[in-house]
Amino acid sequence: MVKAERALPGWPAMLAAVAGVAALAALFTFVPWMHAHGLYLRDAVRLEGQWWRLVTAMWVHLDTRHYLSDVAATAGLMLLAGREARVRESLTVLVVCGLAAQLALLAMPAVGWYGGLSGATHGLALWTALRLLQAPGWSRLIGVVTCVIVLGKVWLEQSWLAAVVFDPSWGFGVVRGAHAAGAVAGLGCWLLQEWWVARGKREG
């Protein structure tokens, strides 16, 4: 009973955060000017110095289906993370993994353009899974399953062989390299957080 009461105050904030993510992504997806200036374009970043595209690209989606798919995945992961993490932690990991995935694109010449939350969600998924692995009961089992899904997906995609692969079902190239980069960033976030907690315990 105590545990349930302690967990309840975080859910309104988590739902507000999910709504904020959906709204920001909607603006960059459906407002033409924001879409055009938010999308990652390799030449614009490297040759014209439009570095802000590395920050905004994660919020831009190519169509309604792409938007709904990414936002639904992000929302589900944030709500799942809410079992063991605070809202601020989930949002920070989402943004850090998105930025890491987009920075990694600079090392992938085959990727001329990119938009979407998929890189960020792969990182958030792995970070969430690792957090759940440290919890008791059903949370640990969910963490194991999520870890297997994320790591298995990254392995099967083999982005180190082809950073981007055209997917007929979507009608555009899926940037698998961003998925792998996001997952690595998610692992890095978890390791850094564990180090910080351990450091605090030693000093305390």
Buried (B, 14 or more C-beta within 10 A) or exposed (E): EEEEEEEEEBEEBBBEBBEEBBEBBBBBBEEEEBBEBBBBBBEBBEEEEBEEBBBBBBBBBBEEEBBBBBBEBBBBBBBBBBBBBEBEBBBBBBBBBBBBBBEBBEEBEEBEBBBBBBBBBBBBBBBBBBBBBEBEEEBEEBBEEBBEEBBEBBEEBEBEEEBBBEEEEEEBBBBBBBBBBBBBBBBBBBEEBEEEEEEEEEEE
